[in-house]
Amino acid sequence: MPRGRGRGGGWQSNLARANFFPLLTKPNKAVGKYCHVPGSYWEGCANADKKKIYKCIVVEFEALHDFGEYGKAPAFKLKEMGETGEGSLEPGVASGEDFSMRYPTPFLEYFYQANPQELPIDMQQPKAVTAEADETV
């Protein structure tokens, strides 16, 4: 007798907990959306800023970006927009310049933190149940 397929979809929740996120079916749809990138992503970031979260807007998808000595790989070009998303006034590392980030990791981790609604439904965090909902049962 053939084995049943089961409920399905449960593996994706386990993957998300292990920081494996589903690939974007159309990467260009991420253009114009934000990513939340920690200051620790940048090598020259000051220790005081490493835990800060910077909003970065996705500028474009590059199917084959040249990372120099690290080879070529898919990447997204992002622009750092400061902590509030209105633009950065900081000199140096977080200066509002464009930078490229490898795809799928670490880009997807930062992208889904800022855009949880883009995750498949079975991977989204369940909504909290309120006391009012329990009383109506």
DRENDO-1510 file (C-alpha; in Angstrom, 1 decimal, always signed):
<recs>
REC; n; res; u; v; w
REC; 1; MET; +0.0; +0.0; +0.0 .
REC; 2; PRO; +1.5; +3.4; -0.9 .
REC; 3; ARG; +2.4; +5.7; +1.8 .
REC; 4; GLY; +0.2; +8.8; +2.3 .
REC; 5; ARG; +1.5; +12.3; +1.7 .
REC; 6; GLY; +0.5; +13.6; +5.1 .
REC; 7; ARG; -0.5; +17.1; +5.9 .
REC; 8; GLY; +2.5; +18.7; +4.2 .
REC; 9; GLY; +4.0; +22.1; +4.7 .
REC; 10; GLY; +5.4; +21.4; +8.2 .
REC; 11; TRP; +8.9; +21.1; +7.0 .
REC; 12; GLN; +9.0; +24.8; +6.1 .
REC; 13; SER; +8.3; +25.9; +9.6 .
REC; 14; ASN; +11.3; +23.7; +10.8 .
REC; 15; LEU; +13.4; +25.3; +8.1 .
REC; 16; ALA; +12.5; +28.8; +9.1 .
REC; 17; ARG; +13.5; +28.0; +12.7 .
REC; 18; ALA; +16.9; +26.8; +11.4 .
REC; 19; ASN; +17.3; +30.1; +9.4 .
REC; 20; PHE; +16.5; +28.4; +6.1 .
REC; 21; PHE; +14.0; +30.5; +4.3 .
REC; 22; PRO; +12.1; +29.8; +1.0 .
REC; 23; LEU; +13.6; +31.4; -2.1 .
REC; 24; LEU; +11.7; +34.3; -3.7 .
REC; 25; THR; +9.8; +33.0; -6.8 .
REC; 26; LYS; +10.4; +36.4; -8.5 .
REC; 27; PRO; +13.3; +38.2; -6.9 .
REC; 28; ASN; +12.6; +41.4; -8.7 .
REC; 29; LYS; +9.4; +41.8; -6.6 .
REC; 30; ALA; +11.6; +42.5; -3.6 .
REC; 31; VAL; +12.8; +45.8; -5.3 .
REC; 32; GLY; +11.4; +48.8; -3.4 .
REC; 33; LYS; +10.9; +46.9; -0.1 .
REC; 34; TYR; +13.0; +47.2; +3.0 .
REC; 35; CYS; +15.4; +44.9; +4.8 .
REC; 36; HIS; +16.4; +45.2; +8.5 .
REC; 37; VAL; +20.2; +44.8; +8.5 .
REC; 38; PRO; +22.1; +44.8; +11.8 .
REC; 39; GLY; +25.1; +47.1; +12.2 .
REC; 40; SER; +27.2; +44.0; +12.7 .
REC; 41; TYR; +26.8; +43.2; +9.0 .
REC; 42; TRP; +29.4; +45.9; +8.2 .
REC; 43; GLU; +33.0; +45.0; +9.1 .
REC; 44; GLY; +34.0; +48.5; +10.1 .
REC; 45; CYS; +31.0; +49.2; +12.2 .
REC; 46; ALA; +31.6; +50.7; +15.7 .
REC; 47; ASN; +30.9; +48.5; +18.6 .
REC; 48; ALA; +28.2; +50.9; +19.9 .
REC; 49; ASP; +26.3; +50.5; +16.5 .
REC; 50; LYS; +26.6; +46.7; +16.0 .
REC; 51; LYS; +23.3; +45.9; +17.7 .
REC; 52; LYS; +21.4; +48.8; +15.9 .
REC; 53; ILE; +19.0; +47.8; +13.1 .
REC; 54; TYR; +19.3; +49.8; +9.9 .
REC; 55; LYS; +16.6; +50.0; +7.3 .
REC; 56; CYS; +17.9; +49.3; +3.8 .
REC; 57; ILE; +15.8; +49.6; +0.7 .
REC; 58; VAL; +16.2; +47.0; -2.1 .
REC; 59; VAL; +17.4; +48.8; -5.2 .
REC; 60; GLU; +17.9; +45.9; -7.7 .
REC; 61; PHE; +18.5; +42.2; -8.1 .
REC; 62; GLU; +21.7; +41.1; -9.8 .
REC; 63; ALA; +21.6; +37.5; -11.1 .
REC; 64; LEU; +25.4; +37.4; -11.2 .
REC; 65; HIS; +27.2; +40.0; -9.1 .
REC; 66; ASP; +31.0; +40.0; -8.9 .
REC; 67; PHE; +32.2; +39.8; -5.3 .
REC; 68; GLY; +35.9; +40.0; -6.4 .
REC; 69; GLU; +38.0; +37.4; -4.7 .
REC; 70; TYR; +34.9; +35.8; -3.3 .
REC; 71; GLY; +33.6; +34.9; -6.7 .
REC; 72; LYS; +30.3; +35.6; -8.5 .
REC; 73; ALA; +26.9; +34.9; -7.0 .
REC; 74; PRO; +23.3; +36.2; -7.1 .
REC; 75; ALA; +22.9; +39.4; -5.0 .
REC; 76; PHE; +20.7; +42.3; -4.2 .
REC; 77; LYS; +21.8; +45.9; -4.3 .
REC; 78; LEU; +20.6; +47.8; -1.3 .
REC; 79; LYS; +20.8; +51.3; +0.0 .
REC; 80; GLU; +21.3; +52.0; +3.7 .
REC; 81; MET; +18.6; +54.4; +4.9 .
REC; 82; GLY; +19.5; +54.8; +8.6 .
REC; 83; GLU; +17.6; +53.6; +11.6 .
REC; 84; THR; +14.4; +55.4; +10.7 .
REC; 85; GLY; +14.4; +54.6; +7.0 .
REC; 86; GLU; +14.5; +58.3; +6.1 .
REC; 87; GLY; +18.1; +58.4; +5.1 .
REC; 88; SER; +21.4; +58.2; +6.9 .
REC; 89; LEU; +23.4; +61.2; +8.0 .
REC; 90; GLU; +26.2; +59.2; +9.5 .
REC; 91; PRO; +29.7; +59.4; +8.0 .
REC; 92; GLY; +31.8; +56.4; +7.3 .
REC; 93; VAL; +30.5; +52.8; +7.2 .
REC; 94; ALA; +26.7; +53.5; +7.4 .
REC; 95; SER; +26.8; +56.5; +5.0 .
REC; 96; GLY; +23.7; +55.7; +2.9 .
REC; 97; GLU; +25.8; +54.3; +0.1 .
REC; 98; ASP; +24.7; +51.4; -2.1 .
REC; 99; PHE; +26.1; +47.9; -1.2 .
REC; 100; SER; +25.5; +44.4; -2.5 .
REC; 101; MET; +24.3; +41.5; -0.3 .
REC; 102; ARG; +24.5; +37.8; -1.3 .
REC; 103; TYR; +21.3; +36.0; -2.2 .
REC; 104; PRO; +19.8; +33.7; -0.8 .
REC; 105; THR; +21.7; +34.1; +2.5 .
REC; 106; PRO; +22.0; +36.4; +4.3 .
REC; 107; PHE; +19.6; +38.5; +2.3 .
REC; 108; LEU; +16.5; +36.4; +3.0 .
REC; 109; GLU; +17.0; +36.4; +6.7 .
REC; 110; TYR; +17.0; +40.3; +6.8 .
REC; 111; PHE; +14.3; +40.5; +4.1 .
REC; 112; TYR; +11.8; +38.3; +6.0 .
REC; 113; GLN; +12.5; +40.1; +9.3 .
REC; 114; ALA; +11.3; +43.3; +7.7 .
REC; 115; ASN; +8.5; +41.6; +5.5 .
REC; 116; PRO; +7.0; +38.7; +7.4 .
REC; 117; GLN; +3.9; +38.9; +5.3 .
REC; 118; GLU; +6.0; +37.7; +2.3 .
REC; 119; LEU; +6.6; +34.3; +4.0 .
REC; 120; PRO; +4.3; +31.4; +3.0 .
REC; 121; ILE; +1.3; +31.3; +5.3 .
REC; 122; ASP; +2.4; +28.1; +7.1 .
REC; 123; MET; +5.7; +29.8; +8.1 .
REC; 124; GLN; +4.2; +33.0; +9.4 .
REC; 125; GLN; +4.0; +33.5; +13.2 .
REC; 126; PRO; +0.5; +32.6; +14.5 .
REC; 127; LYS; -1.5; +35.5; +15.8 .
REC; 128; ALA; -1.9; +35.7; +19.5 .
REC; 129; VAL; -5.3; +34.5; +20.8 .
REC; 130; THR; -7.0; +37.1; +22.9 .
REC; 131; ALA; -9.0; +36.5; +26.1 .
REC; 132; GLU; -12.1; +37.7; +24.4 .
REC; 133; ALA; -11.9; +34.9; +21.8 .
REC; 134; ASP; -11.7; +32.3; +24.6 .
REC; 135; GLU; -14.7; +33.7; +26.4 .
REC; 136; THR; -17.0; +33.3; +23.3 .
REC; 137; VAL; -16.5; +29.5; +23.1 .
</recs>
